[in-house]
Amino acid sequence: MNEEKRMKWNEGKLEELYPAFRERIRAVVEDLQSQGLRPRIHEAWRSEEDQLKAFKAKFSQLKYGFHNVTAPDGTKEALAVDMVDENLVNGIEAEYTNTEFLLRLTAAAKKQGLDSGILWGLQKLQPGSLAEFAIAAINDAIANEEWKAVLEHLGWDPAHIQPPDITPEDARNGLRPL
């Protein structure tokens, strides 16, 4: 996807987001672009039907999630995005790896007070396990801006970004992050 199309695509996806969350995601995109990356919001809002398909295919652990949020009138107000790097998705030669992109994505999200799925699934493993070391390695890489760190394990949905302060059920019931 060329730059003009990617930018237009992102603007369309941003419109599917709840306004306060939209501005945080816009800042994440701008942060990544300032680093020379080409972030593309792969997915923002999705229908409950598509969410159920993702759940059945084991791409999601929820039958209703932040991607499905709407206003009472049905206006799309998603509170999650899945973000990819356009270069890596399309096999364009890049001087960085997917792991580097995901670490930078997580760091940019954290700057905006957002969470990513980079640790998902790792936190549930027993203390002292390899997962505990994986979590420490990820957190250290981000804290020290070691984008090229060699990591053996990432959480199961590292390209997913969402607010940390509410649950999908809260959102379903009308609560929105500030």
Secondary structure, 3 states (H helix, E strand, C coil): CCHHHHHHHHHHHHCCECHHHHHHHHHHHHHHHHCCCCEEEEECCCCHHHHHHHHHCCCCCCCCCHHHCECCCCCECECCEEEEEHHHHCCCCCCCCHHHHHHHHHHHHHHCCCEEECCCCCCCCCCCCHHHHHHHHHHHHHHCCCCCCCCCCCCCEEEEEECCCCCHHHHHCCCCCC
